[in-house]
Amino acid sequence: MTVTERHALEALRDPASNSSVGNTEQDDYESDGYGAMVLDGTEPLDVSHAGGEFQELTRGLLGDFWKSASQGVREKRPDYHTFRDRSSKRTAAFSVQLGAMAEAYMTWSLNQGGVGGKGFFDSDGRRTREEQQRGCDGVDTKLLSASISVGPTDRYLTSALVRHGLIPCSPITPKVAVTVHALDLYRTARQRCPHLSIQAYVKTLCDMHGVPFHDHRSRQFSIALDVYLQILTFVSNLVRQALQRDQPDWRLKHCCPACTYRLQDEPAMRFKMLFTQDGNDSLKRVATRVLDGDLDDTGSLATSLPSSEYTFHHEQYLTREFVDTFASGRQAGHSIFDEDGDGNLCAQRWKNMKDSATQKMWDVFDESGAFIAVCRHGFCLLIADMVQSGEQSKYALAVTSKLLDAFGSDLGGGYDIGCRFKSTLASSTLGERARSLNYTSLVNAFHGHAHNRLCQLDNLATYVEGLGLEDLEGCERAFSKSNALAPSTRYASIFHRRQAIACYFEHNDEMEVYANLTKFLLNNYKQALDLLSNGRATLERLMCELGVSDPATFKLWLDEERVYLKSLLREPAEETLQMEYWQRLVSLEGSRKSLETVLSTWTVVTTHNAASIQSDRSATRKAETTRRHVQENYEKDLKAVQELEGHLGITRRWVPEDKEWQAAAHLVANRKYQRALDNVERLVVSRIFELSKMNQSGTGYKLRKHIGKALQTRSAAIRTALSQYNTAAKALGRRTLDFDEVVEYAFLADFDLLRDTRQDVSTRPWASPTARLAINMYFKLCRAEEEVVRLNVEIRRMVTYLVDEDRYVRACEALYQDIHPALAHQISRYRTIRSRFTPVHLRCLEKISRLPGFSGSVIPGISISRGRGDSASIPQRVSIGFALSSPPVCTDDGGENADEDADEDHGAALEEQCEALHQILSISMDA
C-alpha cells in the first residue's frame, strides 16, 4: 500500500479531519481527492485475484487493535490452570453450596412421589450467560425435555437443580446434570458388585438411550457422583445430630447390637467383646507420579481433588498420623522383629512375622493394602491403610489402642499371628495399659492349626477358656468379598479409594451383616446344641474306655503334653557339659599331637639343597607361622579344658581308660542321633495331631485344605530330618527309616521309633488315639457350653435393641415432624434402613425360642446405656443448623468452564471489533 493510499484510508477513518489534512502544506493534491476518486470510480483500487485486500484494508484501519484481536481469535488464551487447580476450585465452590444442596435434596426427597422417566444426563441447550444463570434445560438424551426454573427459595442454581432431583456437574454455570435416580442406582449396584465401573455404567446408559458415548460423560458422572455422596454424608450428619448421635466414636461404640447393647443382670463372661484383626494386600493403590515429584506426597495434594486423605474423613478410618505413633521407631523397647525370634517357633512359618516381608513394599504402590478389625458377628469396626509397607505391627497396635479406648477392659482380639503379637504388645508402650485392662491376644482357629503344636496348646481357640465356638476368622470372610474392590481402586486417587472402601463396608454392615445377625445366632445355637447332645454321650464312652472318671484329668494331660514338648527343645544341662568337656579333651589331644609333630620336624640340609633353602626364605617363614598357630591352638584348648574342669568339679583329668571318658564318648556318639530323633519326633507328633483334626467330621473343606498345605510343608521338613537321622543311625549301627513309612503313620502307637528316645511318649496316657479324641471332645464341649451362655446374652440384647431402637427413632421423627418435615422424612428413611429386616429377625428369634434345649429368654430386658443418643434414652429436640453460605460470585467455575469463558471473552471482543469496522465502513460509504 502506497503512502497516498494510506492517507486515503486514514481519511475514511476520520472524515472530519479531511479539511485540516488538506490545508497542510506538506500534502499535495492527490491526498485531497484520492479517497473520493476511489469511491466514485474515477481512480481504480488495485484488487488481485488472490484476495486479502479487504483484510489488509481492515488491518490498516484498526492497526494494533486488529492485530491483538485477530491473534486472540485464532489462538486461545493460554490456560495455566492445572487439573488440580480446577478440581480444587470446583470442590471449594461445591463446599460453599453444600448446605443449600442438602436442604434441597431433603425437600426433593420429601416431595418426590415416584415420578419416573427422568433422563440420566440433562444438558443445557441455551447459550446466553444470563439464561445459564437463571435456568437449565433438562434433556433426557432425546427422550424427555423439561424446563427447570429457579424458585424464590433457591439460593443457587445447583440447589434449584437438586430440588428437581438433578445433581449438577459444575457449581457455578451448570450445563450438565445427572438424575438422583441414576446416581443412586449406580451407588447401590457398585456395593453389590464392586467390579462395576463408572465407564461401564455410563456406556450402558448411552446404549439404552441410543446416544454415542464420549469420554467426558464418565468424568461428568464421576463429579456428580462425588457431589451426591457428599450430599448424602451431609444429610446423614444432620440426621445423627437430630438423633443426638454425633459424638466422637458413637458408631464404633454402638455398631453391633449383639456385642455392645449391654443389659442389666447379665451373667459374667471372660470376654466382654470378641473381635478379630488382620491385613489384606489386595486393595493396593498405585502411586501417581509426575516429572517434578510425587503427587501423593503429603507436601502436596494428589491427583484429582478431592484426592488427598485429608479431604476424606470417615469415622471408621484411622489416620496415618495416629497409626505412625505406634511405629517401631517411636516405641520404647519395641521392634518389629527380633533377631532371636523371641523364642517363637512360629516366627519362620508366617510371612507377616518376617522382617523382610513387613518392613518394605514396592515403590510403585502408595497404599499397599488395608488393615481392618471386625467383631465376631462381622461388623467392621476400624479400617487403616497399610502405607508403603507390609503388615507391620503398628497397624495392629493402633487398632488395639483405639478399641481399648472405646470398649475398655476384657477384650479378646484374634490375629493370625496372635502368638507373636502378644510379645510385641507386651514390649510396646501400650503393654502396661493392655495388661491393666485384661486384654487377651488370641490365634484364629483357621490359621492356628498350622502353628507349632506347642503354640497351639497355649493359643488355639479350642483350648482358650471363655471363647466359645468362635473361630475368629471374620476378617477372612470380609476379605473374600472386599477383594472385588481391587480392580476399581488400584489406579484411583486417595480420596476415591478410601471412599469406595468406606462405602463398601458401611453398606455391607447394614445390608449384609445386620440382615444376617439373628441367622448367625440361630446357626451357632444349633451347632452348640448338636455338639452338646451328641458329644456328651461320646465323651462318656471314651472315658469308660480310658478308665477316666474325672473330666478334669484332660486338663492335666494337656499340661503334661506342654511340658513334654518343651523338654524336646533343649538337652539336659549336665549331659551337655560332660559332652562339651569330652570334646574339648579330644581337641586338646589332637592339638597336642599336632604341636609335637611340628616341634619334632627338622629340616635336613645337605650339599644338594643348601642353596635352595637359603634362597627360599618364605619356606622358613611359613614353617614358623605354622608352629606358632599350632602352639596357640594347644593353649586355647588347654584353657577351655581347665574352665570346664572348674565348672564340673573335676580334680583329675579324664583319660581314655576312665569310665567317665567312655560314658561321655557314648553320649557324644548318640548326640547327633538324639537331636535328629527329637526333631523327627516333634514334626511327626505335630503331624499326627493335625491329621486327627483333619479327619474329624466337623472339619470343613477349606480348613482341611489349609491343614493339608501345612502338612505338605511339614512333610518336607520331615524328609530333611529323616535324612539327618539316617546318617546318625548308620554311625551307631541302628536301623534307618524310610520317608514313606513315616508319612503313613497315623497314631503314636504305630511309631516304634519313638521308643528309642529319652522319653517313651507312646506309653503316656494322653498319647493314645482314644485319649486324643477324648481330649478334643472334652474341650469342644466346654466351648459349646460357653457358646450357649454367650448366645443367650446376645439374643436378649438383640430383642431389647429391636424394641428400644424402633421406639427411640420414631419418637425423634415425631419431634421434627412439625418444625422440619424434610428432616423428619430423612429420620424415617434412616429408620427403614434397619427396620426392613425386623420381620426377618423376629422369625429367626422365634425359631431360636423353639429349639429343644434353648435356655435363654426372648423377653426384652433393660439396657444399662442411657446416655445421649442411646436407644433406651429419652429423645430431645436439638437445634439443627444448616451450613448455608452467602451467594457465590460467578467468576471462575473451575476446569469445566474455563475454556468456555475464554471463548465467550474472545467472541465478545470480536463482535465489538466487527461492529466498529461496520460503523467505519458505513460512515465511509455515506460520505
Buried (B, 14 or more C-beta within 10 A) or exposed (E): EEEBBEBBBBBBBEEEEBEEBEEEEEEEEBBBBBBBBBBEEEBEEEEEEEEEEEEEBBBBBBEEBBEEBBEBBEEEBEEEBEEBBBBBBBBEBBBBBBBBBBBBBBBBBBBEEEEEEBBBBBBBEEEEEEEBBEBBBBBBBEBEEBEBEBEEEBBBBBBBBBBBBBBBBBBBBBBBBBBBBBBBBBBEEBBEEBEBBBBEBBBBBBEEBEBEBEEEBBBBBBBBBBBBBBBBBBBBEBBBBBBBBBEEEBBBBBBBBBBBBBBEEBEEBBBBBBBBBBBBBBBBBBBBBEEEEBBBEEEEBBBBBBBBBEBBEBBBBBBBEEBEBBBBEEBEEBBBBBEEBBEBBBBEBBEBBBBEBBEEBEEEBBBBBBBBBBBBBBBBBBBBBBBBBBBBBBBBBBBBBBBBEBBEEBBBBBBBBBBBBBBBBBBBBBBEBBEEEBBBBBBBBBBBBBBBBBBBBEBBBBBBEBBBBBBBBBBBEBBEEBEBBBEBBBEBBBBBBBBBBBBBBBBBBBBBBBBBBBBBBBEBBBBBBEBBEEBEEBBEEBBEEBEBEEBEBBBEBBEBBBEBBEEBEEBEEEBEBBBBBBBBBBBBBEBBEBBEEBEEEEEEEEEEEEEEBEEEEEEEEEEEEEBEEBBEBBEBBBEBBEEBBEEBEBEEEBEEEEEBBEBBBEBBBBBBBBBBBBBBBBBBBBBBBBBBBBEBEEBEEEBBEBBEEBBEEBBEBBEEBBEBBBEBBEEEEBEEBEBEEBBEBBBBEBBEBBEBBBBEBBEBBBBBBBBBBBBBBBBBBBBBEBBBBBBBBBBBBBBBBBBBBBEBBBEBBEBBBEEBBBBBBBBBBBBEEBBEBBEBBBEBBEBBEEEEEBEBEBEBBEBEBEEBBBBBBEBEEBEEEBBBBEEBEBEBBBBBBBEBBBBBEBEEBBEEBEEBBEEBBEEBEEE
